[in-house]
Amino acid sequence: MHKQGALLSREEQTKITRVLVKTAQMLAQCGA
């Protein structure tokens, strides 16, 4: 077990971040 404070690994955090960025860009294009 890794003694990391984060529940997600760096790879998982990167994937989630990319999804959030894409979602934010889509919402911005929709003018939301």
C-alpha distance matrix in Angstrom:
0.0 3.8 6.4 8.7 11.6 12.2 11.3 12.4 11.7 14.6 16.2 16.3 17.6 20.2 21.3 21.8 23.6 25.9 26.7 27.5 29.7 31.5 32.1 33.4 35.7 37.1 37.8 39.5 41.7 42.7 43.7 41.5
3.8 0.0 3.8 5.5 9.0 9.7 9.9 10.7 9.6 12.0 14.3 14.7 15.4 17.9 19.6 20.0 21.3 23.8 25.0 25.5 27.5 29.6 30.4 31.3 33.6 35.2 35.9 37.3 39.6 40.8 41.7 39.6
6.4 3.8 0.0 3.8 6.7 8.9 9.9 11.7 11.3 13.3 16.2 16.4 16.3 19.0 21.1 21.0 21.9 24.8 26.0 26.0 27.9 30.4 31.0 31.6 34.0 35.9 36.2 37.5 40.0 41.2 41.7 39.5
8.7 5.5 3.8 0.0 3.8 5.4 7.4 8.9 8.7 10.4 13.6 13.6 12.9 15.8 18.0 17.7 18.4 21.4 22.7 22.5 24.3 26.9 27.5 27.9 30.4 32.3 32.6 33.8 36.4 37.6 38.0 35.9
11.6 9.0 6.7 3.8 0.0 3.8 6.5 8.9 10.1 11.6 14.9 14.1 12.8 16.0 18.2 17.1 17.6 21.0 22.0 21.2 23.2 26.0 26.1 26.3 29.1 31.0 30.9 32.0 34.9 35.9 36.1 33.7
12.2 9.7 8.9 5.4 3.8 0.0 3.8 5.4 7.1 8.8 11.8 10.5 9.2 12.6 14.5 13.3 14.1 17.5 18.3 17.7 19.9 22.5 22.6 23.0 25.8 27.6 27.6 28.9 31.6 32.6 33.0 30.7
11.3 9.9 9.9 7.4 6.5 3.8 0.0 3.8 6.8 9.7 11.7 9.6 9.4 13.1 14.0 12.7 14.5 17.6 17.7 17.6 20.3 22.4 22.3 23.2 26.0 27.3 27.4 29.2 31.7 32.4 33.2 30.7
12.4 10.7 11.7 8.9 8.9 5.4 3.8 0.0 3.8 6.6 8.0 5.8 6.1 9.6 10.4 9.7 11.7 14.4 14.8 15.2 17.7 19.6 19.9 21.1 23.6 24.9 25.5 27.2 29.4 30.3 31.3 29.1
11.7 9.6 11.3 8.7 10.1 7.1 6.8 3.8 0.0 3.8 5.4 5.2 6.1 8.6 9.9 10.6 12.1 14.3 15.5 16.4 18.2 20.1 21.1 22.3 24.3 25.9 26.9 28.3 30.3 31.6 32.8 30.9
14.6 12.0 13.3 10.4 11.6 8.8 9.7 6.6 3.8 0.0 3.8 5.5 5.0 6.1 8.7 9.9 10.3 12.3 14.3 15.2 16.3 18.4 19.9 20.8 22.4 24.4 25.6 26.6 28.5 30.3 31.3 29.8
16.2 14.3 16.2 13.6 14.9 11.8 11.7 8.0 5.4 3.8 0.0 3.8 5.4 5.1 6.3 8.7 9.8 10.7 12.6 14.3 15.4 16.7 18.5 20.0 21.2 22.9 24.5 25.8 27.3 29.0 30.4 29.1
16.3 14.7 16.4 13.6 14.1 10.5 9.6 5.8 5.2 5.5 3.8 0.0 3.8 5.4 5.1 6.2 8.5 9.9 10.7 12.3 14.2 15.5 16.5 18.3 20.0 21.3 22.6 24.2 25.9 27.2 28.7 27.0
17.6 15.4 16.3 12.9 12.8 9.2 9.4 6.1 6.1 5.0 5.4 3.8 0.0 3.8 5.5 5.2 6.0 8.6 9.9 10.4 12.1 14.2 15.2 16.2 18.2 20.0 20.9 22.2 24.3 25.7 26.7 25.0
20.2 17.9 19.0 15.8 16.0 12.6 13.1 9.6 8.6 6.1 5.1 5.4 3.8 0.0 3.8 5.5 5.0 6.2 8.7 9.9 10.5 12.3 14.2 15.2 16.5 18.5 20.0 20.9 22.6 24.5 25.7 24.5
21.3 19.6 21.1 18.0 18.2 14.5 14.0 10.4 9.9 8.7 6.3 5.1 5.5 3.8 0.0 3.8 5.4 5.2 6.4 8.7 10.0 10.8 12.4 14.3 15.5 16.8 18.5 20.0 21.4 22.9 24.6 23.3
21.8 20.0 21.0 17.7 17.1 13.3 12.7 9.7 10.6 9.9 8.7 6.2 5.2 5.5 3.8 0.0 3.8 5.4 5.1 6.2 8.6 9.9 10.5 12.2 14.2 15.4 16.5 18.2 20.0 21.1 22.5 20.8
23.6 21.3 21.9 18.4 17.6 14.1 14.5 11.7 12.1 10.3 9.8 8.5 6.0 5.0 5.4 3.8 0.0 3.8 5.4 5.1 6.1 8.6 9.8 10.4 12.2 14.2 15.3 16.3 18.4 20.0 20.9 19.6
25.9 23.8 24.8 21.4 21.0 17.5 17.6 14.4 14.3 12.3 10.7 9.9 8.6 6.2 5.2 5.4 3.8 0.0 3.8 5.4 5.1 6.2 8.6 9.8 10.6 12.4 14.3 15.2 16.6 18.5 20.0 19.1
26.7 25.0 26.0 22.7 22.0 18.3 17.7 14.8 15.5 14.3 12.6 10.7 9.9 8.7 6.4 5.1 5.4 3.8 0.0 3.8 5.4 5.1 6.1 8.5 9.9 10.6 12.3 14.1 15.4 16.6 18.4 17.2
27.5 25.5 26.0 22.5 21.2 17.7 17.6 15.2 16.4 15.2 14.3 12.3 10.4 9.9 8.7 6.2 5.1 5.4 3.8 0.0 3.8 5.5 5.1 6.1 8.6 9.9 10.5 12.1 14.2 15.3 16.4 14.8
29.7 27.5 27.9 24.3 23.2 19.9 20.3 17.7 18.2 16.3 15.4 14.2 12.1 10.5 10.0 8.6 6.1 5.1 5.4 3.8 0.0 3.8 5.4 5.1 6.2 8.6 9.9 10.4 12.3 14.3 15.2 14.4
31.5 29.6 30.4 26.9 26.0 22.5 22.4 19.6 20.1 18.4 16.7 15.5 14.2 12.3 10.8 9.9 8.6 6.2 5.1 5.5 3.8 0.0 3.8 5.5 5.1 6.2 8.7 9.8 10.6 12.5 14.3 13.9
32.1 30.4 31.0 27.5 26.1 22.6 22.3 19.9 21.1 19.9 18.5 16.5 15.2 14.2 12.4 10.5 9.8 8.6 6.1 5.1 5.4 3.8 0.0 3.8 5.4 5.1 6.2 8.6 9.9 10.7 12.4 11.2
33.4 31.3 31.6 27.9 26.3 23.0 23.2 21.1 22.3 20.8 20.0 18.3 16.2 15.2 14.3 12.2 10.4 9.8 8.5 6.1 5.1 5.5 3.8 0.0 3.8 5.5 5.1 6.1 8.6 9.9 10.5 9.4
35.7 33.6 34.0 30.4 29.1 25.8 26.0 23.6 24.3 22.4 21.2 20.0 18.2 16.5 15.5 14.2 12.2 10.6 9.9 8.6 6.2 5.1 5.4 3.8 0.0 3.8 5.5 5.0 6.2 8.7 9.8 10.1
37.1 35.2 35.9 32.3 31.0 27.6 27.3 24.9 25.9 24.4 22.9 21.3 20.0 18.5 16.8 15.4 14.2 12.4 10.6 9.9 8.6 6.2 5.1 5.5 3.8 0.0 3.8 5.4 5.1 6.3 8.7 8.9
37.8 35.9 36.2 32.6 30.9 27.6 27.4 25.5 26.9 25.6 24.5 22.6 20.9 20.0 18.5 16.5 15.3 14.3 12.3 10.5 9.9 8.7 6.2 5.1 5.5 3.8 0.0 3.8 5.4 5.0 6.3 5.4
39.5 37.3 37.5 33.8 32.0 28.9 29.2 27.2 28.3 26.6 25.8 24.2 22.2 20.9 20.0 18.2 16.3 15.2 14.1 12.1 10.4 9.8 8.6 6.1 5.0 5.4 3.8 0.0 3.8 5.4 5.0 5.8
41.7 39.6 40.0 36.4 34.9 31.6 31.7 29.4 30.3 28.5 27.3 25.9 24.3 22.6 21.4 20.0 18.4 16.6 15.4 14.2 12.3 10.6 9.9 8.6 6.2 5.1 5.4 3.8 0.0 3.8 5.3 7.6
42.7 40.8 41.2 37.6 35.9 32.6 32.4 30.3 31.6 30.3 29.0 27.2 25.7 24.5 22.9 21.1 20.0 18.5 16.6 15.3 14.3 12.5 10.7 9.9 8.7 6.3 5.0 5.4 3.8 0.0 3.8 5.5
43.7 41.7 41.7 38.0 36.1 33.0 33.2 31.3 32.8 31.3 30.4 28.7 26.7 25.7 24.6 22.5 20.9 20.0 18.4 16.4 15.2 14.3 12.4 10.5 9.8 8.7 6.3 5.0 5.3 3.8 0.0 3.8
41.5 39.6 39.5 35.9 33.7 30.7 30.7 29.1 30.9 29.8 29.1 27.0 25.0 24.5 23.3 20.8 19.6 19.1 17.2 14.8 14.4 13.9 11.2 9.4 10.1 8.9 5.4 5.8 7.6 5.5 3.8 0.0
